[in-house]
């Protein structure tokens, strides 16, 4: 969802800086800018994210029209960049320390945040008629713990580690798989698909996981092209963040010297 947000905001003229942990554990890697941490850069639907190492790198990325990705688990960069907007897209289902004083406008995703207390606005992330709505008071719907329904399937389409250990992939995102077919291993235990479909998401090989950890996702609709497109849910949530940004800022503003210097590049605010 963070990628969907970055996509929508960048397309709308905002300067976006994406912070990450040292070893991102994304499943939908073909549509996750966090892959730039491992590979140096990641292109998704015409936008490029680059791994950056400090303020100068961030500025150079913006000059190229790209999105800087910085390893900064505690988001210390906010004290350097002084962003107009800070978006908490960690999806931990709880607030890990974000405060309304972190930026002029603070937006948070999903359950675990109260609008007006933890953030200026909270975005609904649960599928349904409220998906992507901006809440200026109250909280998002509580986490159900149930994966989204795709073609009538929920938990069955997920791939989980049968035991603790290091994951090794044996298939690739976009591959068609059959029920019972192995797609990878954790230690000496095979990870098998529970349904027929297309492998929409799969953890990067070489990462250590605990037993039961989500390591993949099979889409029973078997539309391979959708493995490489930002999801409708991520775009809806991104649209909610964009709406909140415009409403909370009351127009286009510049919150740091870097953004002001890049005005000539057709950018607007920095997030």
VOBA-1610 file (N, C-alpha, C; in pm, whole numbers, padded with zeros to 5 digits, always signed):
BEGIN
Unk+00082-00120+00000Unk+00000+00000+00000Unk+00086+00126+00000Unk+00203+00118+00064Unk+00293+00233+00062Unk+00330+00270-00081Unk+00348+00170-00166Unk+00382+00196-00306Unk+00265+00262-00379Unk+00143+00216-00353Unk+00026+00279-00412Unk+00016+00426-00374Unk+00047+00454-00247Unk+00045+00593-00199Unk+00153+00675-00270Unk+00274+00621-00273Unk+00386+00692-00338Unk+00355+00718-00484Unk+00292+00621-00550Unk+00258+00634-00691Unk+00161+00749-00712Unk+00053+00749-00634Unk-00050+00852-00652Unk+00004+00992-00619Unk+00080+01003-00512Unk+00131+01134-00473Unk+00234+01187-00573Unk+00323+01099-00619Unk+00424+01141-00716Unk+00358+01184-00846Unk+00261+01107-00893Unk+00190+01143-01016Unk+00117+01277-01002Unk+00084+01312-00877Unk+00010+01436-00853Unk+00102+01554-00827Unk+00235+01532-00833Unk+00329+01642-00822Unk+00399+01656-00689Unk+00373+01566-00594Unk+00441+01572-00466Unk+00579+01508-00475Unk+00672+01559-00395Unk+00801+01494-00377Unk+00785+01393-00264Unk+00815+01269-00293Unk+00796+01161-00195Unk+00931+01101-00158Unk+00955+01083-00029Unk+01071+01009+00020Unk+01019+00891+00099Unk+01060+00771+00061Unk+01009+00646+00116Unk+01114+00589+00213Unk+01078+00572+00340Unk+01171+00513+00437Unk+01139+00365+00455Unk+01243+00287+00485Unk+01227+00142+00493Unk+01311+00083+00606Unk+01284-00046+00636Unk+01366-00122+00729Unk+01482-00186+00651Unk+01578-00242+00724Unk+01698-00297+00661Unk+01666-00415+00570Unk+01573-00503+00611Unk+01535-00619+00530Unk+01383-00620+00512Unk+01333-00548+00411Unk+01188-00549+00385Unk+01140-00692+00356Unk+01018-00722+00400Unk+00963-00857+00384Unk+00840-00855+00296Unk+00843-00774+00192Unk+00729-00763+00102Unk+00703-00895+00029Unk+00576-00927+00009Unk+00535-01044-00067Unk+00512-01005-00214Unk+00436-00898-00235Unk+00407-00853-00372Unk+00523-00767-00423Unk+00637-00831-00443Unk+00762-00762-00472Unk+00763-00692-00607Unk+00686-00740-00703Unk+00686-00677-00835Unk+00616-00541-00833Unk+00542-00512-00727Unk+00475-00382-00716Unk+00508-00318-00581Unk+00632-00335-00535Unk+00675-00278-00408Unk+00807-00202-00427Unk+00802-00073-00402Unk+00923+00009-00416Unk+01032-00031-00317Unk+00996-00105-00212Unk+01096-00146-00114Unk+01202-00237-00175Unk+01176-00295-00292Unk+01275-00380-00358Unk+01401-00303-00396Unk+01391-00169-00400Unk+01509-00087-00428Unk+01615-00103-00319Unk+01573-00142-00198Unk+01669-00166-00090Unk+01766-00276-00130Unk+01716-00380-00197Unk+01799-00494-00237Unk+01868-00472-00372Unk+01793-00417-00468Unk+01841-00414-00607Unk+01892-00278-00653Unk+01884-00178-00566Unk+01932-00046-00605Unk+01823+00042-00663Unk+01735-00016-00743Unk+01620+00058-00795Unk+01509-00038-00832Unk+01388+00016-00842Unk+01271-00064-00880Unk+01176+00024-00960Unk+01140-00024-01080Unk+01046+00050-01164Unk+00909-00016-01158Unk+00806+00063-01135Unk+00669+00013-01127Unk+00579+00109-01203Unk+00517+00060-01307Unk+00423+00138-01388Unk+00480+00276-01426Unk+00604+00276-01471Unk+00663+00398-01525Unk+00733+00487-01424Unk+00724+00456-01295Unk+00794+00534-01193Unk+00910+00452-01137Unk+01021+00519-01110Unk+01141+00451-01060Unk+01171+00496-00918Unk+01194+00398-00831Unk+01242+00425-00696Unk+01389+00387-00690Unk+01469+00469-00623Unk+01613+00444-00609Unk+01652+00440-00462Unk+01743+00350-00429Unk+01797+00351-00294Unk+01885+00475-00278Unk+01862+00550-00171Unk+01937+00672-00143Unk+02003+00661-00006Unk+02115+00731+00008Unk+02191+00724+00133Unk+02220+00865+00185Unk+02117+00937+00221Unk+02137+01068+00278Unk+02072+01179+00198Unk+02080+01301+00252Unk+02008+01414+00197Unk+02049+01447+00054Unk+02180+01440+00024Unk+02225+01471-00113Unk+02169+01371-00213Unk+02172+01242-00179Unk+02116+01139-00267Unk+01967+01163-00290Unk+01897+01202-00185Unk+01753+01229-00197Unk+01729+01340-00298Unk+01806+01447-00286Unk+01793+01560-00379Unk+01819+01517-00523Unk+01925+01437-00544Unk+01958+01391-00680Unk+01846+01302-00736Unk+01788+01217-00652Unk+01675+01132-00697Unk+01559+01218-00744Unk+01526+01318-00665Unk+01415+01406-00702Unk+01445+01480-00832Unk+01569+01523-00851Unk+01605+01592-00974Unk+01584+01503-01096Unk+01603+01372-01078Unk+01581+01277-01188Unk+01435+01236-01201Unk+01351+01288-01115Unk+01210+01254-01120Unk+01179+01121-01055Unk+01273+01070-00974Unk+01256+00939-00910Unk+01220+00952-00762Unk+01189+00838-00701Unk+01149+00833-00560Unk+01264+00776-00478Unk+01323+00852-00386Unk+01428+00797-00302Unk+01373+00702-00197Unk+01444+00590-00179Unk+01411+00492-00074Unk+01529+00487+00021Unk+01505+00519+00147Unk+01612+00531+00245Unk+01590+00432+00359Unk+01694+00358+00397Unk+01684+00271+00515Unk+01685+00359+00638Unk+01570+00368+00701Unk+01553+00459+00815Unk+01432+00411+00896Unk+01446+00300+00969Unk+01331+00241+01040Unk+01262+00337+01137Unk+01336+00429+01195Unk+01279+00521+01293Unk+01237+00654+01231Unk+01249+00664+01099Unk+01211+00785+01025Unk+01277+00911+01083Unk+01407+00901+01109Unk+01481+01016+01161Unk+01493+01126+01056Unk+01473+01091+00929Unk+01483+01190+00822Unk+01382+01303+00837Unk+01275+01277+00909Unk+01174+01382+00924Unk+01233+01504+00994Unk+01337+01482+01075Unk+01401+01593+01147Unk+01496+01671+01056Unk+01529+01612+00939Unk+01617+01678+00842Unk+01536+01741+00730Unk+01440+01667+00678Unk+01361+01714+00564Unk+01247+01806+00604Unk+01201+01795+00729Unk+01087+01874+00775Unk+00971+01867+00676Unk+00917+01748+00653Unk+00814+01731+00549Unk+00685+01803+00583Unk+00614+01843+00480Unk+00480+01898+00499Unk+00385+01790+00548Unk+00404+01669+00496Unk+00315+01558+00529Unk+00397+01436+00565Unk+00360+01368+00671Unk+00418+01239+00705Unk+00308+01134+00701Unk+00332+01027+00627Unk+00233+00919+00614Unk+00287+00795+00684Unk+00216+00746+00785Unk+00253+00622+00852Unk+00181+00508+00780Unk+00259+00433+00699Unk+00205+00322+00621Unk+00267+00190+00667Unk+00306+00183+00794Unk+00375+00065+00844Unk+00283-00057+00849Unk+00154-00038+00871Unk+00056-00146+00876Unk+00086-00247+00986Unk+00127-00196+01100Unk+00151-00282+01216Unk+00023-00304+01296Unk-00087-00243+01253Unk-00217-00249+01321Unk-00214-00177+01456Unk-00110-00099+01479Unk-00099-00019+01601Unk+00002+00093+01576Unk-00005+00194+01659Unk+00085+00307+01647Unk+00218+00274+01712Unk+00327+00279+01635Unk+00460+00248+01686Unk+00537+00372+01728Unk+00469+00486+01733Unk+00537+00607+01780Unk+00508+00733+01702Unk+00423+00725+01599Unk+00389+00843+01520Unk+00308+00942+01603Unk+00341+01071+01589Unk+00273+01176+01664Unk+00224+01286+01570Unk+00122+01355+01611Unk+00068+01464+01529Unk+00167+01577+01511Unk+00267+01585+01597Unk+00366+01692+01587Unk+00481+01658+01492Unk+00477+01537+01430Unk+00587+01495+01342Unk+00592+01574+01211Unk+00481+01635+01173Unk+00476+01712+01048Unk+00355+01804+01054Unk+00350+01895+00960Unk+00235+01985+00952Unk+00105+01906+00934Unk+00112+01799+00857Unk-00002+01709+00839Unk+00047+01566+00856Unk-00018+01491+00942Unk+00019+01352+00966Unk-00101+01264+00930Unk-00075+01166+00843Unk-00180+01075+00795Unk-00137+00932+00828Unk-00230+00851+00878Unk-00199+00713+00916Unk-00298+00618+00850Unk-00252+00495+00826Unk-00336+00395+00759Unk-00397+00297+00857Unk-00526+00275+00841Unk-00593+00161+00903Unk-00606+00164+01054Unk-00634+00045+01112Unk-00659+00034+01256Unk-00534+00065+01338Unk-00560+00106+01463Unk-00450+00134+01555Unk-00423+00282+01573Unk-00493+00367+01497Unk-00475+00512+01505Unk-00610+00580+01528Unk-00608+00688+01601Unk-00728+00770+01620Unk-00704+00906+01557Unk-00791+00945+01465Unk-00780+01076+01402Unk-00802+01184+01507Unk-00714+01284+01505Unk-00722+01390+01604Unk-00644+01361+01730Unk-00593+01238+01742Unk-00514+01199+01859Unk-00374+01156+01816Unk-00367+01054+01728Unk-00239+01004+01678Unk-00198+01070+01546Unk-00297+01109+01468Unk-00274+01166+01335Unk-00386+01264+01304Unk-00359+01353+01209Unk-00464+01447+01170Unk-00574+01377+01091Unk-00536+01271+01019Unk-00634+01195+00941Unk-00595+01049+00939Unk-00695+00962+00935Unk-00675+00817+00925Unk-00747+00770+00799Unk-00683+00680+00724Unk-00739+00628+00600Unk-00791+00486+00623Unk-00914+00461+00582Unk-00971+00327+00594Unk-00904+00231+00496Unk-00857+00116+00546Unk-00787+00019+00462Unk-00862-00112+00444Unk-00976-00127+00509Unk-01053-00252+00496Unk-01140-00247+00371Unk-01134-00355+00293Unk-01214-00361+00170Unk-01363-00344+00203Unk-01434-00280+00111Unk-01575-00254+00132Unk-01607-00111+00090Unk-01728-00064+00118Unk-01770+00069+00073Unk-01691+00183+00136Unk-01622+00158+00248Unk-01547+00265+00314Unk-01400+00269+00273Unk-01354+00174+00191Unk-01213+00166+00154Unk-01163+00298+00096Unk-01052+00349+00153Unk-00991+00471+00103Unk-01052+00598+00158Unk-01155+00588+00242Unk-01217+00709+00295Unk-01126+00777+00398Unk-01137+00909+00403Unk-01057+00989+00495Unk-01137+01015+00622Unk-01080+00977+00735Unk-01144+00999+00865Unk-01072+01112+00936Unk-01145+01216+00969Unk-01087+01328+01043Unk-01119+01319+01192Unk-01197+01220+01228Unk-01222+01189+01369Unk-01255+01041+01380Unk-01228+00982+01496Unk-01255+00840+01514Unk-01145+00751+01458Unk-01176+00622+01447Unk-01077+00523+01404Unk-01128+00443+01285Unk-01034+00381+01215Unk-01069+00290+01106Unk-01132+00164+01164Unk-01194+00084+01077Unk-01254-00041+01122Unk-01147-00133+01180Unk-01180-00211+01284Unk-01080-00300+01345Unk-01036-00409+01249Unk-00914-00457+01269Unk-00859-00564+01185Unk-00937-00693+01208Unk-00982-00757+01101Unk-01057-00881+01113Unk-00967-01003+01122Unk-00840-00986+01079Unk-00749-01100+01077Unk-00774-01195+00961Unk-00869-01159+00874Unk-00907-01244+00761Unk-00857-01181+00632Unk-00785-01257+00548Unk-00740-01202+00419Unk-00858-01165+00331Unk-00834-01074+00238Unk-00939-01034+00146Unk-00988-01149+00060Unk-01117-01144+00028Unk-01180-01248-00054Unk-01148-01224-00202Unk-01087-01324-00265Unk-01062-01320-00410Unk-01121-01446-00471Unk-01220-01429-00556Unk-01288-01542-00621Unk-01339-01642-00518Unk-01386-01591-00405Unk-01444-01678-00302Unk-01343-01742-00209Unk-01215-01712-00226Unk-01111-01773-00143Unk-01045-01667-00055Unk-01012-01704+00066Unk-00945-01613+00158Unk-00813-01675+00206Unk-00818-01748+00317Unk-00697-01807+00375Unk-00633-01910+00283Unk-00715-01977+00201Unk-00662-02084+00116Unk-00558-02035+00015Unk-00568-01909-00024Unk-00479-01858-00128Unk-00343-01813-00074Unk-00329-01809+00058Unk-00203-01765+00117Unk-00105-01880+00130Unk+00023-01849+00121Unk+00131-01945+00143Unk+00202-01907+00272Unk+00215-02004+00363Unk+00278-01975+00492Unk+00391-02074+00519Unk+00488-02028+00597Unk+00604-02112+00630Unk+00561-02230+00715Unk+00590-02354+00673Unk+00550-02471+00751Unk+00634-02489+00877Unk+00748-02421+00882Unk+00837-02427+00998Unk+00928-02305+00994Unk+01002-02283+01099Unk+01099-02174+01101Unk+01222-02212+01019Unk+01283-02113+00956Unk+01403-02139+00877Unk+01422-02037+00767Unk+01514-02066+00676Unk+01544-01976+00564Unk+01461-02017+00443Unk+01393-01920+00385Unk+01308-01948+00269Unk+01389-01944+00140Unk+01363-02042+00053Unk+01422-02047-00081Unk+01310-02067-00183Unk+01297-01974-00274Unk+01193-01983-00377Unk+01232-02083-00484Unk+01132-02155-00536Unk+01152-02247-00647Unk+01069-02206-00769Unk+00983-02107-00750Unk+00905-02051-00861Unk+00918-01900-00860Unk+00860-01835-00960Unk+00874-01691-00978Unk+00737-01625-00981Unk+00730-01503-00931Unk+00604-01428-00938Unk+00558-01421-01083Unk+00431-01451-01104Unk+00375-01454-01239Unk+00359-01594-01294Unk+00419-01694-01225Unk+00405-01834-01269Unk+00265-01888-01237Unk+00213-01971-01328Unk+00090-02044-01298Unk+00126-02166-01214Unk+00049-02190-01109Unk+00076-02303-01020Unk-00052-02383-00999Unk-00036-02511-00970Unk-00149-02600-00945Unk-00157-02632-00796Unk-00275-02666-00751Unk-00294-02704-00612Unk-00202-02822-00577Unk-00128-02807-00467Unk-00036-02911-00423Unk+00104-02898-00478Unk+00124-02807-00571Unk+00255-02789-00633Unk+00348-02709-00542Unk+00474-02750-00525Unk+00567-02674-00442Unk+00613-02546-00512Unk+00623-02439-00435Unk+00670-02312-00490Unk+00801-02268-00424Unk+00839-02339-00317Unk+00962-02305-00247Unk+00980-02396-00126Unk+01082-02365-00047Unk+01112-02446+00071Unk+01153-02356+00187Unk+01120-02401+00306Unk+01174-02341+00428Unk+01252-02452+00497Unk+01385-02440+00494Unk+01467-02552+00540Unk+01445-02671+00449Unk+01407-02785+00507Unk+01380-02905+00427Unk+01232-02928+00403Unk+01148-02832+00441Unk+01002-02847+00427Unk+00952-02771+00304Unk+00873-02839+00221Unk+00819-02776+00100Unk+00704-02683+00135Unk+00695-02575+00058Unk+00581-02483+00065Unk+00497-02508-00059Unk+00373-02555-00041Unk+00288-02594-00153Unk+00167-02503-00165Unk+00128-02478-00289Unk+00008-02400-00314Unk-00115-02480-00273Unk-00211-02411-00213Unk-00335-02477-00173Unk-00445-02463-00278Unk-00419-02381-00382Unk-00519-02359-00487Unk-00450-02348-00622Unk-00528-02363-00730Unk-00480-02334-00864Unk-00484-02183-00885Unk-00384-02131-00956Unk-00386-01988-00985Unk-00251-01937-01029Unk-00233-01806-01019Unk-00107-01743-01055Unk-00038-01696-00928Unk+00092-01714-00924Unk+00170-01674-00808Unk+00185-01522-00811Unk+00101-01455-00733Unk+00095-01308-00735Unk+00203-01247-00648Unk+00240-01316-00540Unk+00341-01263-00449Unk+00425-01376-00392Unk+00553-01348-00368Unk+00643-01449-00312Unk+00760-01379-00245Unk+00791-01422-00125Unk+00900-01364-00049Unk+01033-01382-00121Unk+01124-01289-00101Unk+01259-01298-00158Unk+01334-01415-00094Unk+01408-01489-00175Unk+01489-01601-00124Unk+01597-01552-00029Unk+01631-01639+00068Unk+01741-01612+00158Unk+01703-01544+00287Unk+01574-01513+00304Unk+01530-01447+00427Unk+01484-01550+00529Unk+01515-01526+00654Unk+01476-01617+00761Unk+01336-01582+00810Unk+01252-01683+00828Unk+01113-01659+00868Unk+01075-01751+00984Unk+00982-01708+01068Unk+00929-01796+01172Unk+00820-01887+01115Unk+00785-01990+01187Unk+00677-02080+01144Unk+00547-02002+01132Unk+00472-02028+01025Unk+00344-01962+01004Unk+00352-01828+00934Unk+00473-01780+00906Unk+00490-01649+00844Unk+00437-01651+00700Unk+00368-01545+00660Unk+00316-01535+00524Unk+00432-01515+00427Unk+00444-01606+00331Unk+00555-01597+00236Unk+00509-01593+00091Unk+00379-01599+00067Unk+00332-01595-00071Unk+00183-01578-00081Unk+00136-01560-00205Unk-00004-01532-00233Unk-00036-01584-00372Unk-00136-01670-00383Unk-00178-01724-00512Unk-00314-01663-00548Unk-00324-01607-00667Unk-00448-01546-00713Unk-00524-01646-00799Unk-00640-01693-00754Unk-00714-01795-00830Unk-00771-01745-00961Unk-00773-01614-00983Unk-00824-01562-01110Unk-00725-01585-01224Unk-00600-01614-01188Unk-00495-01652-01285Unk-00473-01550-01396Unk-00481-01421-01361Unk-00453-01315-01458Unk-00311-01265-01433Unk-00219-01312-01511Unk-00078-01285-01487Unk-00045-01136-01487Unk-00110-01060-01574Unk-00078-00918-01586Unk-00102-00842-01456Unk-00195-00891-01373Unk-00225-00822-01249Unk-00114-00835-01144Unk-00023-00929-01165Unk+00091-00943-01074Unk+00185-00824-01082Unk+00175-00747-01190Unk+00269-00639-01216Unk+00203-00502-01215Unk+00081-00496-01162Unk+00008-00370-01151Unk-00022-00341-01004Unk-00010-00215-00965Unk-00048-00175-00829Unk-00195-00210-00811Unk-00230-00270-00698Unk-00364-00321-00678Unk-00468-00210-00665Unk-00594-00246-00690Unk-00703-00151-00675Unk-00711-00100-00531Unk-00684-00188-00435Unk-00688-00147-00294Unk-00580-00043-00264Unk-00458-00068-00311Unk-00348+00025-00286Unk-00376+00160-00351Unk-00434+00160-00471Unk-00466+00285-00538Unk-00578+00360-00466Unk-00676+00286-00413Unk-00785+00350-00338Unk-00732+00415-00210Unk-00646+00344-00140Unk-00586+00400-00018Unk-00497+00519-00054Unk-00421+00506-00164Unk-00338+00617-00210Unk-00421+00740-00243Unk-00538+00717-00303Unk-00628+00828-00333Unk-00678+00896-00206Unk-00703+00815-00102Unk-00744+00872+00026Unk-00635+00958+00087Unk-00511+00912+00078Unk-00399+00991+00130Unk-00385+01121+00053Unk-00399+01114-00080Unk-00391+01234-00162Unk-00499+01334-00123Unk-00622+01287-00103Unk-00731+01374-00060Unk-00699+01439+00075Unk-00650+01356+00168Unk-00616+01408+00301Unk-00506+01513+00291Unk-00406+01487+00206Unk-00295+01581+00190Unk-00346+01717+00143Unk-00431+01716+00042Unk-00483+01841-00013Unk-00571+01914+00089Unk-00654+01838+00160Unk-00744+01898+00258Unk-00669+01956+00377Unk-00571+01883+00426Unk-00500+01926+00547Unk-00405+02041+00521Unk-00347+02044+00401Unk-00254+02152+00369Unk-00325+02277+00319Unk-00447+02259+00272Unk-00522+02373+00224Unk-00465+02434+00097Unk-00395+02350+00017Unk-00335+02398-00106Unk-00190+02353-00114Unk-00119+02399-00211Unk+00019+02359-00233Unk+00112+02447-00149Unk+00198+02382-00069Unk+00295+02454+00013Unk+00430+02388-00002Unk+00534+02458+00036Unk+00668+02403+00034Unk+00721+02401+00176Unk+00762+02282+00221Unk+00803+02267+00359Unk+00951+02254+00381Unk+01033+02256+00275Unk+01178+02245+00295Unk+01251+02311+00179Unk+01375+02346+00200Unk+01454+02416+00100Unk+01473+02332-00026Unk+01485+02199-00009Unk+01505+02112-00125Unk+01385+02121-00219Unk+01266+02114-00164Unk+01145+02120-00247Unk+01137+02254-00318Unk+01169+02361-00249Unk+01164+02494-00309Unk+01262+02504-00425Unk+01380+02444-00408Unk+01481+02449-00513Unk+01441+02369-00635Unk+01353+02270-00615Unk+01313+02183-00726Unk+01183+02228-00791Unk+01137+02345-00756Unk+01010+02394-00811Unk+01013+02394-00963Unk+01128+02426-01021Unk+01140+02434-01165Unk+01124+02300-01234Unk+01131+02189-01156Unk+01116+02055-01213Unk+00971+02009-01218Unk+00880+02099-01187Unk+00737+02065-01196Unk+00687+01991-01075Unk+00764+01989-00964Unk+00720+01922-00843Unk+00647+02023-00755Unk+00581+01973-00652Unk+00513+02063-00561Unk+00558+02035-00419Unk+00477+01973-00341Unk+00507+01959-00200Unk+00588+01832-00172Unk+00650+01826-00057Unk+00736+01713-00020Unk+00672+01634+00092Unk+00677+01500+00078Unk+00605+01414+00173Unk+00695+01313+00236
//
